[in-house]
Protein backbone atom coordinates (compact mmCIF):
# COMPACT_ATOMS: atom_id res chain seq x y z
CA UNK A 1 0.00 0.00 0.00
CA UNK A 2 2.89 2.35 0.77
CA UNK A 3 4.29 1.77 -2.74
CA UNK A 4 0.99 2.70 -4.37
CA UNK A 5 0.70 5.90 -2.34
CA UNK A 6 4.30 6.85 -3.14
CA UNK A 7 3.82 6.18 -6.86
CA UNK A 8 0.54 8.15 -6.81
CA UNK A 9 2.11 11.17 -5.15
CA UNK A 10 5.15 11.02 -7.44
CA UNK A 11 2.90 10.69 -10.50
CA UNK A 12 0.83 13.69 -9.42
CA UNK A 13 3.93 15.81 -8.91
CA UNK A 14 5.33 14.77 -12.30
CA UNK A 15 1.98 15.48 -14.01
CA UNK A 16 1.65 18.93 -12.43
CA UNK A 17 5.26 19.87 -13.14
CA UNK A 18 5.19 18.76 -16.78
CA UNK A 19 1.80 20.38 -17.40
CA UNK A 20 2.74 23.78 -16.00
CA UNK A 21 6.30 23.84 -17.32
CA UNK A 22 5.21 23.05 -20.89
CA UNK A 23 2.03 25.16 -20.92
CA UNK A 24 1.61 27.49 -23.88
CA UNK A 25 -0.01 30.63 -22.45
CA UNK A 26 -0.62 32.88 -25.44
CA UNK A 27 -4.25 33.99 -25.03
CA UNK A 28 -3.14 37.34 -23.68
CA UNK A 29 -1.16 37.96 -26.86
CA UNK A 30 -3.66 36.94 -29.55
CA UNK A 31 -3.42 33.19 -29.18
CA UNK A 32 -4.68 30.20 -27.23
CA UNK A 33 -3.74 28.65 -23.90
CA UNK A 34 -2.72 25.01 -24.32
CA UNK A 35 -1.95 22.53 -21.55
CA UNK A 36 -0.51 19.04 -21.83
CA UNK A 37 2.65 17.22 -22.75
CA UNK A 38 3.33 15.14 -24.86
CA UNK A 39 -0.20 15.74 -26.24
CA UNK A 40 -2.43 18.75 -25.60
CA UNK A 41 -5.47 17.89 -23.47
CA UNK A 42 -6.90 21.35 -22.67
CA UNK A 43 -7.26 24.37 -24.96
CA UNK A 44 -8.70 27.73 -23.98
CA UNK A 45 -9.39 29.84 -27.03
CA UNK A 46 -8.83 33.53 -26.57
CA UNK A 47 -6.79 36.44 -27.70
CA UNK A 48 -7.41 39.95 -28.79
CA UNK A 49 -10.65 39.72 -30.72
CA UNK A 50 -13.05 42.50 -31.54
CA UNK A 51 -15.69 42.12 -30.23
CA UNK A 52 -14.51 39.80 -27.48
CA UNK A 53 -16.40 36.52 -27.10
CA UNK A 54 -19.17 36.59 -24.49
CA UNK A 55 -18.07 33.29 -22.93
CA UNK A 56 -14.70 31.62 -22.78
CA UNK A 57 -14.40 28.86 -25.33
CA UNK A 58 -12.60 25.77 -24.10
CA UNK A 59 -11.92 22.31 -25.42
CA UNK A 60 -11.04 19.31 -23.24
CA UNK A 61 -9.64 16.21 -24.93
CA UNK A 62 -10.24 13.40 -22.44
CA UNK A 63 -8.37 10.70 -24.38
CA UNK A 64 -5.28 12.91 -24.50
CA UNK A 65 -5.65 13.63 -20.77
CA UNK A 66 -5.77 9.89 -20.03
CA UNK A 67 -2.72 9.36 -22.25
CA UNK A 68 -0.76 12.06 -20.38
CA UNK A 69 -1.74 10.55 -17.02
CA UNK A 70 -0.62 7.07 -18.13
CA UNK A 71 2.73 8.49 -19.29
CA UNK A 72 3.21 10.19 -15.89
CA UNK A 73 2.34 6.99 -14.03
CA UNK A 74 4.87 5.06 -16.14
CA UNK A 75 7.50 7.72 -15.38
CA UNK A 76 6.65 7.57 -11.66
CA UNK A 77 6.96 3.76 -11.60
CA UNK A 78 10.26 3.95 -13.49
CA UNK A 79 11.68 6.54 -11.10
CA UNK A 80 10.44 4.61 -8.06
CA UNK A 81 11.91 1.32 -9.27
CA UNK A 82 15.16 3.02 -10.33
CA UNK A 83 15.58 4.59 -6.89
CA UNK A 84 14.75 1.28 -5.24
CA UNK A 85 17.37 -0.57 -7.31
CA UNK A 86 19.99 2.17 -6.96
CA UNK A 87 19.55 2.63 -3.22
CA UNK A 88 19.19 -1.11 -2.63
CA UNK A 89 22.67 -1.84 -4.00
CA UNK A 90 24.38 0.46 -1.52
C-alpha positions as CSV (number, residue, x, y, z in Angstrom):
1,X,0.0,0.0,0.0
2,X,2.9,2.3,0.8
3,X,4.3,1.8,-2.7
4,X,1.0,2.7,-4.4
5,X,0.7,5.9,-2.3
6,X,4.3,6.9,-3.1
7,X,3.8,6.2,-6.9
8,X,0.5,8.2,-6.8
9,X,2.1,11.2,-5.2
10,X,5.2,11.0,-7.4
11,X,2.9,10.7,-10.5
12,X,0.8,13.7,-9.4
13,X,3.9,15.8,-8.9
14,X,5.3,14.8,-12.3
15,X,2.0,15.5,-14.0
16,X,1.7,18.9,-12.4
17,X,5.3,19.9,-13.1
18,X,5.2,18.8,-16.8
19,X,1.8,20.4,-17.4
20,X,2.7,23.8,-16.0
21,X,6.3,23.8,-17.3
22,X,5.2,23.0,-20.9
23,X,2.0,25.2,-20.9
24,X,1.6,27.5,-23.9
25,X,0.0,30.6,-22.5
26,X,-0.6,32.9,-25.4
27,X,-4.3,34.0,-25.0
28,X,-3.1,37.3,-23.7
29,X,-1.2,38.0,-26.9
30,X,-3.7,36.9,-29.5
31,X,-3.4,33.2,-29.2
32,X,-4.7,30.2,-27.2
33,X,-3.7,28.6,-23.9
34,X,-2.7,25.0,-24.3
35,X,-1.9,22.5,-21.6
36,X,-0.5,19.0,-21.8
37,X,2.7,17.2,-22.7
38,X,3.3,15.1,-24.9
39,X,-0.2,15.7,-26.2
40,X,-2.4,18.7,-25.6
41,X,-5.5,17.9,-23.5
42,X,-6.9,21.3,-22.7
43,X,-7.3,24.4,-25.0
44,X,-8.7,27.7,-24.0
45,X,-9.4,29.8,-27.0
46,X,-8.8,33.5,-26.6
47,X,-6.8,36.4,-27.7
48,X,-7.4,40.0,-28.8
49,X,-10.6,39.7,-30.7
50,X,-13.1,42.5,-31.5
51,X,-15.7,42.1,-30.2
52,X,-14.5,39.8,-27.5
53,X,-16.4,36.5,-27.1
54,X,-19.2,36.6,-24.5
55,X,-18.1,33.3,-22.9
56,X,-14.7,31.6,-22.8
57,X,-14.4,28.9,-25.3
58,X,-12.6,25.8,-24.1
59,X,-11.9,22.3,-25.4
60,X,-11.0,19.3,-23.2
61,X,-9.6,16.2,-24.9
62,X,-10.2,13.4,-22.4
63,X,-8.4,10.7,-24.4
64,X,-5.3,12.9,-24.5
65,X,-5.6,13.6,-20.8
66,X,-5.8,9.9,-20.0
67,X,-2.7,9.4,-22.3
68,X,-0.8,12.1,-20.4
69,X,-1.7,10.6,-17.0
70,X,-0.6,7.1,-18.1
71,X,2.7,8.5,-19.3
72,X,3.2,10.2,-15.9
73,X,2.3,7.0,-14.0
74,X,4.9,5.1,-16.1
75,X,7.5,7.7,-15.4
76,X,6.7,7.6,-11.7
77,X,7.0,3.8,-11.6
78,X,10.3,4.0,-13.5
79,X,11.7,6.5,-11.1
80,X,10.4,4.6,-8.1
81,X,11.9,1.3,-9.3
82,X,15.2,3.0,-10.3
83,X,15.6,4.6,-6.9
84,X,14.7,1.3,-5.2
85,X,17.4,-0.6,-7.3
86,X,20.0,2.2,-7.0
87,X,19.6,2.6,-3.2
88,X,19.2,-1.1,-2.6
89,X,22.7,-1.8,-4.0
90,X,24.4,0.5,-1.5
